[in-house]
């Protein structure tokens, strides 16, 4: 049977309101009385009901985290850094996974039922109406990895086009001329920006892609699409991938065919996940500044939770090129 505040009050010989004050930061209560109540609560195994506290206007300390597939190397890496960032601020993440193709709205509505103080959305699409409704319910949101169409919420995103311009410069510097692209799902924000950034940067050098194929951001899809490219009539001498997982798959495909990387085909990715630096891959890639992204997103969110108003902010963080052995 669940231990209640009434049980603690009876054991400590105090009122129920005294128990509430003992668990409320900054509440007026004598230090020795607070210590006594907390000791009795610990003895009984009592924990305050955050949902009940939120109904009286108190914060729950919960931050909803809407993320995509946790089997993705990037998503799991991002979630680890974000969770650490949330905990470092004395808050707790409430994980809300959303698979590709699923709607964010029902997932966010479910999180709001837990009276979260705010939300970081790093998966799915969010419209202005949903963002404003969430804020009106007392849970401001920050969108990560994309810029929200029409405003309505703060956004933090890597400068994808600048990152692809760096890749284009590297391709030119290494004398690559037959360049192929393996992108992700066509409707994703990062895929659109990275593809547009690459084609524009190549065009500035009088170059263009020889072929473009589409994966789904997984290592397997990168391997499948790279095998098709590398066994085709006009084999590319470089493959640019929309993320690191597909690039790692492309390296595996080249080696399966007996091709040398980078001598026969150069391969690069985007994000700089931890595995990109592993010796079997040594992947040249664009570093997506995840740590800086998390800090900027949580800075924005905590200010909104504290009551800061004003127009939504969009922060674009600069990427960096990590040159390794694959290109």
C-alpha positions as CSV (number, residue, x, y, z in Angstrom):
1,X,0.0,0.0,0.0
2,X,1.3,3.4,-1.0
3,X,2.6,5.6,1.9
4,X,1.0,9.0,2.0
5,X,1.8,12.4,3.4
6,X,-0.9,11.7,6.1
7,X,1.1,8.6,7.2
8,X,4.3,10.8,7.5
9,X,2.4,13.4,9.5
10,X,1.1,10.8,11.9
11,X,4.5,9.2,12.4
12,X,6.2,12.6,12.9
13,X,3.4,14.1,15.1
14,X,2.9,17.1,12.8
15,X,0.3,18.4,10.5
16,X,0.0,17.4,6.9
17,X,0.8,21.0,5.8
18,X,4.1,20.7,7.8
19,X,5.0,17.7,5.7
20,X,4.2,19.6,2.5
21,X,6.4,22.5,3.7
22,X,9.3,20.1,4.6
23,X,9.4,18.9,1.0
24,X,9.0,22.3,-0.6
25,X,12.2,24.2,-1.3
26,X,12.2,27.6,0.4
27,X,9.1,27.0,2.4
28,X,8.9,28.4,6.0
29,X,9.7,25.7,8.5
30,X,12.3,25.3,11.3
31,X,15.4,23.4,10.2
32,X,15.2,20.8,13.0
33,X,11.5,20.2,12.3
34,X,12.2,19.7,8.6
35,X,15.0,17.3,9.4
36,X,12.7,15.3,11.7
37,X,9.9,15.1,9.1
38,X,12.3,14.0,6.3
39,X,13.8,11.4,8.6
40,X,10.3,9.9,9.3
41,X,9.5,10.1,5.6
42,X,12.7,8.2,4.7
43,X,11.9,5.6,7.4
44,X,8.5,5.0,5.9
45,X,9.8,5.1,2.3
46,X,7.6,8.1,1.4
47,X,8.1,10.1,-1.8
48,X,6.1,13.2,-2.6
49,X,3.6,13.0,-5.4
50,X,4.9,15.3,-8.1
51,X,1.6,15.2,-10.0
52,X,-0.4,16.3,-6.9
53,X,2.1,19.1,-6.3
54,X,1.7,20.4,-9.8
55,X,-2.0,20.7,-9.3
56,X,-1.4,23.3,-6.6
57,X,0.8,25.3,-8.9
58,X,4.1,23.8,-8.1
59,X,6.7,22.6,-10.6
60,X,7.2,18.9,-11.2
61,X,10.8,19.2,-12.3
62,X,10.0,17.0,-15.3
63,X,11.2,17.9,-18.8
64,X,9.6,15.9,-21.7
65,X,12.1,14.7,-24.2
66,X,10.6,13.8,-27.6
67,X,13.2,11.7,-29.6
68,X,13.2,9.4,-32.5
69,X,14.4,5.8,-32.8
70,X,16.8,4.9,-29.9
71,X,18.4,2.3,-32.1
72,X,19.9,5.2,-34.1
73,X,23.5,5.9,-33.0
74,X,22.9,9.7,-33.3
75,X,19.6,9.6,-31.3
76,X,21.1,7.5,-28.5
77,X,24.2,9.8,-28.3
78,X,22.1,12.9,-28.3
79,X,19.8,11.6,-25.7
80,X,22.7,10.7,-23.4
81,X,24.1,14.2,-23.6
82,X,20.7,15.8,-23.2
83,X,19.7,13.7,-20.2
84,X,23.0,14.6,-18.5
85,X,22.3,18.3,-19.2
86,X,18.8,18.1,-17.8
87,X,20.0,16.3,-14.7
88,X,22.8,18.9,-14.1
89,X,20.1,21.5,-13.8
90,X,18.3,19.6,-11.0
91,X,15.5,18.4,-13.4
92,X,14.4,15.0,-14.7
93,X,13.9,13.8,-18.3
94,X,10.6,12.2,-19.2
95,X,11.3,10.1,-22.3
96,X,8.8,10.2,-25.1
97,X,10.0,8.2,-28.1
98,X,8.4,8.8,-31.5
99,X,9.1,6.5,-34.4
100,X,9.6,7.7,-37.9
101,X,6.2,8.6,-39.4
102,X,4.4,8.9,-36.1
103,X,2.8,12.2,-35.1
104,X,4.3,14.2,-32.3
105,X,1.0,15.7,-31.1
106,X,-0.4,12.7,-29.3
107,X,3.0,12.0,-27.8
108,X,3.3,15.5,-26.5
109,X,-0.3,15.5,-25.2
110,X,0.6,12.4,-23.2
111,X,3.6,14.1,-21.8
112,X,1.6,17.2,-20.8
113,X,-0.7,14.9,-18.8
114,X,2.2,14.4,-16.5
115,X,2.4,18.1,-15.9
116,X,5.9,18.5,-17.3
117,X,7.5,21.9,-16.9
118,X,8.7,22.0,-20.5
119,X,9.7,19.9,-23.5
120,X,12.6,19.4,-25.8
121,X,11.4,18.1,-29.2
122,X,14.1,16.4,-31.3
123,X,11.9,14.2,-33.5
124,X,8.9,14.6,-35.8
125,X,7.3,17.7,-37.1
126,X,5.8,20.5,-34.9
127,X,3.5,23.2,-36.1
128,X,2.9,26.6,-34.6
129,X,-0.5,25.7,-33.2
130,X,0.9,22.7,-31.3
131,X,3.8,24.8,-29.9
132,X,1.5,27.6,-28.8
133,X,-1.0,25.1,-27.2
134,X,1.9,23.5,-25.2
135,X,3.1,26.9,-24.0
136,X,-0.5,27.9,-23.0
137,X,-0.6,24.7,-20.9
138,X,2.4,25.9,-19.0
139,X,5.0,23.8,-20.8
140,X,7.1,25.8,-23.2
141,X,9.0,23.8,-25.8
142,X,12.3,24.1,-27.6
143,X,12.7,22.4,-31.0
144,X,16.1,20.9,-31.7
145,X,17.6,19.9,-35.0
146,X,15.2,21.9,-37.1
147,X,13.7,25.4,-37.4
148,X,9.9,25.5,-36.7
149,X,8.0,26.7,-39.7
150,X,6.0,29.9,-38.9
151,X,7.7,30.4,-35.5
152,X,5.8,29.7,-32.3
153,X,8.7,28.1,-30.4
154,X,12.4,28.5,-29.8
155,X,14.7,26.5,-32.1
156,X,18.3,25.3,-32.0
157,X,19.9,23.8,-35.0
158,X,23.3,23.1,-36.6
159,X,24.1,25.2,-39.8
160,X,23.7,22.2,-42.1
161,X,24.4,24.2,-45.3
162,X,27.7,25.5,-43.9
163,X,28.7,22.0,-43.0
164,X,28.1,20.7,-46.5
165,X,30.0,23.7,-47.9
166,X,33.0,22.4,-45.9
167,X,32.5,18.9,-47.4
168,X,32.4,20.4,-50.9
169,X,35.7,22.2,-50.3
170,X,37.3,18.9,-49.1
171,X,36.0,17.1,-52.2
172,X,37.6,19.7,-54.4
173,X,40.9,19.6,-52.4
174,X,41.1,15.8,-52.9
175,X,40.3,16.0,-56.6
176,X,37.0,14.2,-56.5
177,X,34.9,14.6,-59.6
178,X,32.3,11.8,-59.7
179,X,30.4,12.5,-56.5
180,X,27.3,10.6,-55.4
181,X,24.9,11.4,-52.6
182,X,23.1,9.1,-50.2
183,X,20.4,11.1,-48.3
184,X,17.8,10.2,-45.7
185,X,14.1,10.5,-45.7
186,X,13.0,13.2,-48.2
187,X,10.7,15.1,-45.8
188,X,13.2,15.5,-43.0
189,X,14.5,19.0,-42.3
190,X,18.2,18.0,-42.1
191,X,18.0,16.0,-45.4
192,X,16.6,19.0,-47.3
193,X,19.1,21.4,-45.9
194,X,22.1,19.1,-46.3
195,X,21.3,18.1,-49.8
196,X,20.6,21.7,-50.8
197,X,23.8,22.9,-49.1
198,X,25.9,20.3,-50.9
199,X,24.5,20.9,-54.4
200,X,24.8,24.6,-54.0
201,X,28.4,24.4,-52.8
202,X,29.4,22.0,-55.6
203,X,27.7,24.3,-58.2
204,X,29.8,27.2,-57.0
205,X,32.8,25.1,-58.1
206,X,31.2,24.2,-61.5
207,X,30.4,20.7,-60.3
208,X,27.3,18.6,-59.7
209,X,26.3,15.2,-58.3
210,X,26.6,12.2,-60.6
211,X,23.8,10.3,-58.8
212,X,21.6,10.7,-55.7
213,X,20.1,7.9,-53.8
214,X,18.0,7.7,-50.6
215,X,18.5,5.6,-47.5
216,X,16.8,5.9,-44.1
217,X,19.7,7.0,-41.9
218,X,20.6,3.5,-40.9
219,X,23.9,1.7,-41.4
220,X,22.2,-1.0,-43.4
221,X,20.6,1.4,-45.8
222,X,23.9,3.1,-46.3
223,X,25.4,-0.2,-47.3
224,X,22.6,-1.1,-49.6
225,X,22.7,2.2,-51.5
226,X,26.5,2.3,-51.6
227,X,26.6,-1.2,-53.1
228,X,24.3,-0.1,-55.8
229,X,26.4,3.0,-56.5
230,X,29.8,1.2,-56.5
231,X,28.6,-1.6,-58.8
232,X,27.0,0.8,-61.3
233,X,28.2,1.8,-64.7
234,X,29.8,5.1,-63.6
235,X,31.3,4.3,-60.2
236,X,31.7,7.4,-58.1
237,X,35.1,8.4,-56.6
238,X,33.4,9.9,-53.6
239,X,30.1,9.3,-51.7
240,X,28.7,12.0,-49.4
241,X,26.2,10.6,-46.9
242,X,23.5,12.5,-45.0
243,X,24.6,11.1,-41.7
244,X,27.4,9.1,-40.2
245,X,25.5,5.8,-39.8
246,X,24.9,5.6,-43.6
247,X,28.5,6.6,-44.2
248,X,29.8,3.7,-42.0
249,X,27.5,1.4,-44.0
250,X,29.1,2.8,-47.2
251,X,32.6,2.1,-46.0
252,X,31.5,-1.5,-45.3
253,X,30.1,-1.8,-48.8
254,X,33.3,-0.5,-50.4
255,X,35.4,-3.0,-48.4
256,X,33.0,-5.9,-49.3
257,X,33.7,-5.1,-52.9
258,X,37.5,-5.0,-52.4
259,X,37.7,-1.2,-52.9
260,X,40.2,0.9,-50.9
261,X,38.9,3.9,-48.9
262,X,39.8,6.6,-49.7
263,X,42.1,5.7,-52.6
264,X,39.3,4.1,-54.8
265,X,36.4,5.9,-53.2
266,X,36.3,8.7,-50.6
267,X,33.4,8.6,-48.1
268,X,32.2,11.2,-45.7
269,X,29.2,11.7,-43.3
270,X,27.6,14.2,-41.0
271,X,27.3,14.5,-37.2
272,X,30.6,13.1,-35.9
273,X,29.0,10.4,-33.7
274,X,31.5,8.6,-31.4
275,X,31.8,5.7,-33.8
276,X,33.0,8.0,-36.6
277,X,36.4,8.2,-34.9
278,X,36.8,4.5,-34.3
279,X,39.8,3.0,-36.1
280,X,37.9,0.7,-38.4
281,X,36.1,3.7,-39.9
282,X,38.2,6.8,-39.3
283,X,35.4,8.7,-41.0
284,X,35.8,12.2,-42.3
285,X,32.6,14.0,-41.3
286,X,31.0,17.2,-40.2
287,X,30.8,17.7,-36.4
288,X,27.3,18.5,-35.4
289,X,27.9,20.5,-32.1
290,X,25.6,18.3,-29.9
291,X,27.0,19.5,-26.5
292,X,26.6,23.2,-27.5
293,X,23.1,22.4,-28.9
294,X,21.9,20.9,-25.6
295,X,23.3,23.8,-23.6
296,X,21.6,26.4,-25.9
297,X,18.3,24.5,-25.9
298,X,18.2,24.1,-22.1
299,X,19.2,27.7,-21.6
300,X,16.3,28.8,-23.7
301,X,13.9,26.4,-22.1
302,X,14.8,27.2,-18.5
303,X,14.4,30.9,-19.2
304,X,10.9,30.3,-20.7
305,X,9.9,28.2,-17.7
306,X,11.0,31.0,-15.4
307,X,8.6,33.3,-17.2
308,X,10.7,35.0,-19.9
309,X,8.5,36.3,-22.7
310,X,9.4,37.6,-26.1
311,X,9.6,36.5,-29.7
312,X,10.8,32.9,-30.4
313,X,14.6,32.6,-30.9
314,X,16.3,30.6,-33.5
315,X,19.9,29.7,-32.8
316,X,22.1,28.3,-35.6
317,X,25.3,26.8,-34.3
318,X,28.4,26.5,-36.5
319,X,29.7,23.0,-37.5
320,X,33.3,21.9,-37.9
321,X,34.9,19.6,-40.4
322,X,36.7,16.6,-38.9
323,X,39.2,15.3,-41.4
324,X,40.1,11.6,-40.9
325,X,41.2,8.8,-43.3
326,X,38.0,8.1,-45.3
327,X,38.3,11.3,-47.4
